[in-house]
């Protein structure tokens, strides 16, 4: 009867020591890169970039359509 409480307290002390040792090693190490900048992407900057890309695509499509309408470029479609 006396062994059961003694085993419980021994196990509890050992568990606390293990947890204490694990938490003792916890720290911010030099291996992790320092946190710089924003944690998430800037949505305003992303929208601005997307608008710039869309404007470039629009301009390229205008040029492509002008070439096709001018007749200087012939498009040949061949079936495989």
N, CA, C and O atoms as a Tinker XYZ file with bonds, in Angstrom:
   320  protein
     1  N      0.807000   -1.192000    0.000000    73     2
     2  CA     0.000000    0.000000    0.000000    64     1     3
     3  C      0.855000    1.262000    0.000000    63     2     4     5
     4  O      0.464000    2.291000   -0.550000    81     3
     5  N      1.986000    1.170000    0.603000    73     3     6
     6  CA     2.832000    2.345000    0.753000    64     5     7
     7  C      3.554000    2.678000   -0.552000    63     6     8     9
     8  O      3.969000    3.824000   -0.727000    81     7
     9  N      3.721000    1.732000   -1.472000    73     7    10
    10  CA     4.485000    1.932000   -2.700000    64     9    11
    11  C      3.742000    2.816000   -3.714000    63    10    12    13
    12  O      4.378000    3.557000   -4.463000    81    11
    13  N      2.418000    2.746000   -3.743000    73    11    14
    14  CA     1.647000    3.470000   -4.729000    64    13    15
    15  C      1.799000    4.991000   -4.587000    63    14    16    17
    16  O      2.091000    5.643000   -5.590000    81    15
    17  N      1.620000    5.590000   -3.414000    73    15    18
    18  CA     1.810000    7.043000   -3.305000    64    17    19
    19  C      3.262000    7.455000   -3.554000    63    18    20    21
    20  O      3.517000    8.517000   -4.121000    81    19
    21  N      4.211000    6.619000   -3.132000    73    19    22
    22  CA     5.615000    6.957000   -3.340000    64    21    23
    23  C      5.941000    6.954000   -4.834000    63    22    24    25
    24  O      6.663000    7.832000   -5.306000    81    23
    25  N      5.421000    5.984000   -5.580000    73    23    26
    26  CA     5.624000    5.915000   -7.018000    64    25    27
    27  C      4.996000    7.133000   -7.705000    63    26    28    29
    28  O      5.579000    7.685000   -8.638000    81    27
    29  N      3.823000    7.549000   -7.251000    73    27    30
    30  CA     3.125000    8.710000   -7.808000    64    29    31
    31  C      3.964000    9.971000   -7.630000    63    30    32    33
    32  O      4.155000   10.732000   -8.579000    81    31
    33  N      4.463000   10.194000   -6.417000    73    31    34
    34  CA     5.239000   11.407000   -6.153000    64    33    35
    35  C      6.583000   11.385000   -6.887000    63    34    36    37
    36  O      7.062000   12.423000   -7.343000    81    35
    37  N      7.174000   10.224000   -6.995000    73    35    38
    38  CA     8.436000   10.115000   -7.742000    64    37    39
    39  C      8.195000   10.430000   -9.216000    63    38    40    41
    40  O      8.964000   11.168000   -9.833000    81    39
    41  N      7.147000    9.880000   -9.764000    73    39    42
    42  CA     6.803000   10.158000  -11.158000    64    41    43
    43  C      6.487000   11.626000  -11.387000    63    42    44    45
    44  O      6.870000   12.193000  -12.410000    81    43
    45  N      5.797000   12.240000  -10.452000    73    43    46
    46  CA     5.457000   13.648000  -10.557000    64    45    47
    47  C      6.714000   14.523000  -10.523000    63    46    48    49
    48  O      6.828000   15.477000  -11.294000    81    47
    49  N      7.649000   14.203000   -9.640000    73    47    50
    50  CA     8.897000   14.961000   -9.554000    64    49    51
    51  C      9.711000   14.787000  -10.829000    63    50    52    53
    52  O     10.263000   15.761000  -11.341000    81    51
    53  N      9.798000   13.573000  -11.349000    73    51    54
    54  CA    10.542000   13.323000  -12.575000    64    53    55
    55  C      9.896000   14.075000  -13.748000    63    54    56    57
    56  O     10.600000   14.667000  -14.567000    81    55
    57  N      8.582000   14.053000  -13.828000    73    55    58
    58  CA     7.881000   14.761000  -14.907000    64    57    59
    59  C      8.146000   16.260000  -14.819000    63    58    60    61
    60  O      8.359000   16.909000  -15.843000    81    59
    61  N      8.137000   16.813000  -13.619000    73    59    62
    62  CA     8.423000   18.238000  -13.454000    64    61    63
    63  C      9.861000   18.565000  -13.848000    63    62    64    65
    64  O     10.116000   19.609000  -14.448000    81    63
    65  N     10.789000   17.694000  -13.520000    73    63    66
    66  CA    12.180000   17.918000  -13.910000    64    65    67
    67  C     12.340000   17.896000  -15.430000    63    66    68    69
    68  O     13.053000   18.723000  -15.997000    81    67
    69  N     11.676000   16.949000  -16.080000    73    67    70
    70  CA    11.751000   16.864000  -17.538000    64    69    71
    71  C     11.173000   18.123000  -18.175000    63    70    72    73
    72  O     11.774000   18.699000  -19.082000    81    71
    73  N     10.022000   18.541000  -17.705000    73    71    74
    74  CA     9.396000   19.756000  -18.250000    64    73    75
    75  C     10.286000   20.965000  -17.978000    63    74    76    77
    76  O     10.445000   21.822000  -18.847000    81    75
    77  N     10.861000   21.042000  -16.793000    73    75    78
    78  CA    11.758000   22.157000  -16.474000    64    77    79
    79  C     12.982000   22.184000  -17.358000    63    78    80    81
    80  O     13.414000   23.254000  -17.785000    81    79
    81  N     13.550000   21.025000  -17.639000    73    79    82
    82  CA    14.723000   20.963000  -18.518000    64    81    83
    83  C     14.367000   21.373000  -19.951000    63    82    84    85
    84  O     15.115000   22.107000  -20.597000    81    83
    85  N     13.233000   20.899000  -20.434000    73    83    86
    86  CA    12.810000   21.244000  -21.791000    64    85    87
    87  C     12.567000   22.747000  -21.894000    63    86    88    89
    88  O     13.001000   23.377000  -22.857000    81    87
    89  N     11.886000   23.321000  -20.924000    73    87    90
    90  CA    11.626000   24.756000  -20.962000    64    89    91
    91  C     12.892000   25.564000  -20.713000    63    90    92    93
    92  O     12.984000   26.714000  -21.144000    81    91
    93  N     13.854000   24.990000  -20.035000    73    91    94
    94  CA    15.118000   25.681000  -19.813000    64    93    95
    95  C     15.907000   25.869000  -21.084000    63    94    96    97
    96  O     16.685000   26.817000  -21.187000    81    95
    97  N     15.730000   24.993000  -22.059000    73    95    98
    98  CA    16.431000   25.116000  -23.330000    64    97    99
    99  C     15.704000   26.033000  -24.307000    63    98   100   101
   100  O     16.247000   26.361000  -25.362000    81    99
   101  N     14.495000   26.450000  -23.977000    73    99   102
   102  CA    13.711000   27.285000  -24.879000    64   101   103
   103  C     14.238000   28.720000  -24.850000    63   102   104   105
   104  O     14.285000   29.356000  -23.797000    81   103
   105  N     14.631000   29.213000  -26.015000    73   103   106
   106  CA    15.049000   30.607000  -26.153000    64   105   107
   107  C     15.095000   30.928000  -27.638000    63   106   108   109
   108  O     15.059000   30.031000  -28.481000    81   107
   109  N     15.175000   32.202000  -27.946000    73   107   110
   110  CA    15.335000   32.612000  -29.336000    64   109   111
   111  C     16.788000   32.418000  -29.706000    63   110   112   113
   112  O     17.677000   33.058000  -29.144000    81   111
   113  N     17.018000   31.547000  -30.639000    73   111   114
   114  CA    18.392000   31.240000  -31.014000    64   113   115
   115  C     18.800000   32.070000  -32.228000    63   114   116   117
   116  O     17.965000   32.692000  -32.884000    81   115
   117  N     20.077000   32.066000  -32.504000    73   115   118
   118  CA    20.599000   32.774000  -33.658000    64   117   119
   119  C     20.293000   32.067000  -34.963000    63   118   120   121
   120  O     20.476000   32.648000  -36.032000    81   119
   121  N     19.836000   30.837000  -34.902000    73   119   122
   122  CA    19.537000   30.091000  -36.122000    64   121   123
   123  C     18.300000   30.644000  -36.817000    63   122   124   125
   124  O     18.200000   30.588000  -38.042000    81   123
   125  N     17.378000   31.166000  -36.059000    73   123   126
   126  CA    16.172000   31.723000  -36.651000    64   125   127
   127  C     16.489000   33.115000  -37.189000    63   126   128   129
   128  O     17.153000   33.898000  -36.511000    81   127
   129  N     16.026000   33.436000  -38.400000    73   127   130
   130  CA    16.312000   34.764000  -38.934000    64   129   131
   131  C     15.563000   35.822000  -38.131000    63   130   132   133
   132  O     14.467000   35.567000  -37.631000    81   131
   133  N     16.146000   36.994000  -38.008000    73   131   134
   134  CA    15.459000   38.045000  -37.259000    64   133   135
   135  C     14.192000   38.465000  -37.985000    63   134   136   137
   136  O     14.150000   38.502000  -39.214000    81   135
   137  N     13.187000   38.774000  -37.232000    73   135   138
   138  CA    11.904000   39.137000  -37.810000    64   137   139
   139  C     11.973000   40.582000  -38.311000    63   138   140   141
   140  O     12.163000   41.517000  -37.533000    81   139
   141  N     11.820000   40.739000  -39.591000    73   139   142
   142  CA    11.847000   42.065000  -40.184000    64   141   143
   143  C     10.622000   42.258000  -41.041000    63   142   144   145
   144  O     10.084000   41.304000  -41.602000    81   143
   145  N     10.192000   43.474000  -41.137000    73   143   146
   146  CA     9.071000   43.772000  -42.017000    64   145   147
   147  C      7.740000   43.357000  -41.435000    63   146   148   149
   148  O      7.602000   43.066000  -40.247000    81   147
   149  N      6.781000   43.342000  -42.313000    73   147   150
   150  CA     5.418000   43.030000  -41.912000    64   149   151
   151  C      5.202000   41.517000  -41.898000    63   150   152   153
   152  O      5.808000   40.800000  -42.694000    81   151
   153  N      4.353000   41.031000  -41.010000    73   151   154
   154  CA     4.114000   39.587000  -40.965000    64   153   155
   155  C      3.313000   39.087000  -42.165000    63   154   156   157
   156  O      3.416000   37.918000  -42.538000    81   155
   157  N      2.511000   39.971000  -42.771000    73   155   158
   158  CA     1.709000   39.578000  -43.929000    64   157   159
   159  C      2.030000   40.510000  -45.089000    63   158   160   161
   160  O      2.558000   41.604000  -44.892000    81   159
   161  N      1.709000   40.074000  -46.284000    73   159   162
   162  CA     1.949000   40.895000  -47.464000    64   161   163
   163  C      1.050000   42.130000  -47.419000    63   162   164   165
   164  O     -0.073000   42.080000  -46.919000    81   163
   165  N      1.556000   43.212000  -47.941000    73   163   166
   166  CA     0.810000   44.463000  -47.977000    64   165   167
   167  C     -0.175000   44.406000  -49.129000    63   166   168   169
   168  O      0.235000   44.368000  -50.289000    81   167
   169  N     -1.460000   44.399000  -48.831000    73   167   170
   170  CA    -2.480000   44.231000  -49.868000    64   169   171
   171  C     -2.551000   45.444000  -50.781000    63   170   172   173
   172  O     -2.859000   45.302000  -51.965000    81   171
   173  N     -2.271000   46.641000  -50.257000    73   171   174
   174  CA    -2.311000   47.843000  -51.089000    64   173   175
   175  C     -1.193000   47.782000  -52.126000    63   174   176   177
   176  O     -1.411000   48.114000  -53.292000    81   175
   177  N     -0.012000   47.366000  -51.717000    73   175   178
   178  CA     1.119000   47.246000  -52.638000    64   177   179
   179  C      0.839000   46.165000  -53.684000    63   178   180   181
   180  O      1.170000   46.332000  -54.858000    81   179
   181  N      0.226000   45.050000  -53.252000    73   179   182
   182  CA    -0.105000   43.981000  -54.198000    64   181   183
   183  C     -1.095000   44.471000  -55.243000    63   182   184   185
   184  O     -0.948000   44.167000  -56.427000    81   183
   185  N     -2.109000   45.232000  -54.817000    73   183   186
   186  CA    -3.081000   45.764000  -55.771000    64   185   187
   187  C     -2.421000   46.721000  -56.750000    63   186   188   189
   188  O     -2.727000   46.707000  -57.942000    81   187
   189  N     -1.514000   47.554000  -56.247000    73   187   190
   190  CA    -0.825000   48.498000  -57.126000    64   189   191
   191  C      0.009000   47.748000  -58.167000    63   190   192   193
   192  O      0.012000   48.120000  -59.340000    81   191
   193  N      0.714000   46.697000  -57.746000    73   191   194
   194  CA     1.493000   45.896000  -58.686000    64   193   195
   195  C      0.581000   45.224000  -59.714000    63   194   196   197
   196  O      0.903000   45.168000  -60.900000    81   195
   197  N     -0.553000   44.719000  -59.246000    73   195   198
   198  CA    -1.481000   44.053000  -60.152000    64   197   199
   199  C     -2.017000   45.039000  -61.192000    63   198   200   201
   200  O     -2.169000   44.688000  -62.363000    81   199
   201  N     -2.301000   46.262000  -60.767000    73   199   202
   202  CA    -2.797000   47.274000  -61.707000    64   201   203
   203  C     -1.732000   47.597000  -62.752000    63   202   204   205
   204  O     -2.038000   47.735000  -63.936000    81   203
   205  N     -0.485000   47.716000  -62.308000    73   203   206
   206  CA     0.612000   47.989000  -63.252000    64   205   207
   207  C      0.720000   46.855000  -64.277000    63   206   208   209
   208  O      0.851000   47.110000  -65.475000    81   207
   209  N      0.666000   45.623000  -63.814000    73   207   210
   210  CA     0.760000   44.478000  -64.725000    64   209   211
   211  C     -0.424000   44.439000  -65.686000    63   210   212   213
   212  O     -0.259000   44.138000  -66.868000    81   211
   213  N     -1.600000   44.739000  -65.186000    73   211   214
   214  CA    -2.775000   44.740000  -66.058000    64   213   215
   215  C     -2.678000   45.834000  -67.114000    63   214   216   217
   216  O     -3.084000   45.628000  -68.258000    81   215
   217  N     -2.146000   46.992000  -66.741000    73   215   218
   218  CA    -1.964000   48.064000  -67.720000    64   217   219
   219  C     -0.950000   47.657000  -68.792000    63   218   220   221
   220  O     -1.145000   47.945000  -69.973000    81   219
   221  N      0.127000   46.991000  -68.382000    73   219   222
   222  CA     1.111000   46.505000  -69.345000    64   221   223
   223  C      0.484000   45.489000  -70.300000    63   222   224   225
   224  O      0.729000   45.522000  -71.506000    81   223
   225  N     -0.325000   44.590000  -69.747000    73   223   226
   226  CA    -0.988000   43.587000  -70.588000    64   225   227
   227  C     -1.950000   44.257000  -71.569000    63   226   228   229
   228  O     -2.041000   43.854000  -72.728000    81   227
   229  N     -2.659000   45.270000  -71.103000    73   227   230
   230  CA    -3.598000   45.984000  -71.964000    64   229   231
   231  C     -2.857000   46.635000  -73.131000    63   230   232   233
   232  O     -3.309000   46.582000  -74.275000    81   231
   233  N     -1.706000   47.253000  -72.823000    73   231   234
   234  CA    -0.912000   47.889000  -73.869000    64   233   235
   235  C     -0.401000   46.857000  -74.872000    63   234   236   237
   236  O     -0.432000   47.095000  -76.080000    81   235
   237  N      0.069000   45.716000  -74.376000    73   235   238
   238  CA     0.564000   44.668000  -75.272000    64   237   239
   239  C     -0.555000   44.112000  -76.151000    63   238   240   241
   240  O     -0.335000   43.817000  -77.326000    81   239
   241  N     -1.740000   43.972000  -75.591000    73   239   242
   242  CA    -2.874000   43.496000  -76.389000    64   241   243
   243  C     -3.252000   44.501000  -77.469000    63   242   244   245
   244  O     -3.619000   44.107000  -78.576000    81   243
   245  N     -3.167000   45.788000  -77.164000    73   243   246
   246  CA    -3.446000   46.817000  -78.170000    64   245   247
   247  C     -2.449000   46.718000  -79.316000    63   246   248   249
   248  O     -2.827000   46.801000  -80.485000    81   247
   249  N     -1.173000   46.541000  -78.979000    73   247   250
   250  CA    -0.143000   46.407000  -80.010000    64   249   251
   251  C     -0.375000   45.161000  -80.859000    63   250   252   253
   252  O     -0.237000   45.195000  -82.081000    81   251
   253  N     -0.729000   44.056000  -80.192000    73   251   254
   254  CA    -0.966000   42.805000  -80.911000    64   253   255
   255  C     -2.159000   42.950000  -81.851000    63   254   256   257
   256  O     -2.104000   42.509000  -82.999000    81   255
   257  N     -3.224000   43.560000  -81.372000    73   255   258
   258  CA    -4.411000   43.750000  -82.222000    64   257   259
   259  C     -4.106000   44.678000  -83.389000    63   258   260   261
   260  O     -4.598000   44.461000  -84.496000    81   259
   261  N     -3.302000   45.710000  -83.156000    73   259   262
   262  CA    -2.938000   46.625000  -84.240000    64   261   263
   263  C     -2.134000   45.887000  -85.305000    63   262   264   265
   264  O     -2.342000   46.100000  -86.499000    81   263
   265  N     -1.210000   45.015000  -84.876000    73   263   266
   266  CA    -0.433000   44.236000  -85.849000    64   265   267
   267  C     -1.320000   43.301000  -86.649000    63   266   268   269
   268  O     -1.162000   43.168000  -87.863000    81   267
   269  N     -2.245000   42.661000  -85.972000    73   267   270
   270  CA    -3.124000   41.727000  -86.669000    64   269   271
   271  C     -4.037000   42.456000  -87.650000    63   270   272   273
   272  O     -4.318000   41.933000  -88.729000    81   271
   273  N     -4.501000   43.647000  -87.300000    73   271   274
   274  CA    -5.398000   44.407000  -88.179000    64   273   275
   275  C     -4.643000   45.003000  -89.372000    63   274   276   277
   276  O     -5.220000   45.194000  -90.443000    81   275
   277  N     -3.375000   45.290000  -89.186000    73   275   278
   278  CA    -2.604000   45.924000  -90.256000    64   277   279
   279  C     -2.354000   44.976000  -91.431000    63   278   280   281
   280  O     -2.161000   45.429000  -92.559000    81   279
   281  N     -2.355000   43.699000  -91.181000    73   279   282
   282  CA    -2.119000   42.726000  -92.236000    64   281   283
   283  C     -0.650000   42.418000  -92.446000    63   282   284   285
   284  O     -0.312000   41.629000  -93.328000    81   283
   285  N      0.228000   43.015000  -91.666000    73   283   286
   286  CA     1.663000   42.754000  -91.797000    64   285   287
   287  C      2.039000   41.388000  -91.227000    63   286   288   289
   288  O      3.076000   40.824000  -91.575000    81   287
   289  N      1.209000   40.878000  -90.372000    73   287   290
   290  CA     1.484000   39.594000  -89.731000    64   289   291
   291  C      0.392000   38.622000  -90.155000    63   290   292   293
   292  O     -0.797000   38.933000  -90.087000    81   291
   293  N      0.811000   37.450000  -90.588000    73   291   294
   294  CA    -0.168000   36.422000  -90.932000    64   293   295
   295  C     -0.116000   35.315000  -89.904000    63   294   296   297
   296  O      0.959000   34.863000  -89.509000    81   295
   297  N     -1.278000   34.886000  -89.479000    73   295   298
   298  CA    -1.373000   33.827000  -88.501000    64   297   299
   299  C     -1.741000   32.554000  -89.209000    63   298   300   301
   300  O     -2.751000   32.499000  -89.912000    81   299
   301  N     -0.930000   31.522000  -89.034000    73   299   302
   302  CA    -1.176000   30.232000  -89.663000    64   301   303
   303  C     -1.484000   29.234000  -88.563000    63   302   304   305
   304  O     -0.695000   29.035000  -87.640000    81   303
   305  N     -2.647000   28.614000  -88.681000    73   303   306
   306  CA    -3.044000   27.613000  -87.697000    64   305   307
   307  C     -3.004000   26.270000  -88.387000    63   306   308   309
   308  O     -3.676000   26.059000  -89.396000    81   307
   309  N     -2.219000   25.364000  -87.842000    73   307   310
   310  CA    -2.099000   24.032000  -88.423000    64   309   311
   311  C     -2.587000   23.002000  -87.422000    63   310   312   313
   312  O     -2.294000   23.087000  -86.230000    81   311
   313  N     -3.320000   22.051000  -87.911000    73   311   314
   314  CA    -3.798000   20.998000  -87.023000    64   313   315
   315  C     -2.734000   19.940000  -86.890000    63   314   316   317
   316  O     -2.046000   19.630000  -87.862000    81   315
   317  N     -2.584000   19.375000  -85.700000    73   315   318
   318  CA    -1.553000   18.357000  -85.510000    64   317   319
   319  C     -1.884000   17.042000  -86.195000    63   318   320
   320  O     -1.104000   16.093000  -86.119000    81   319
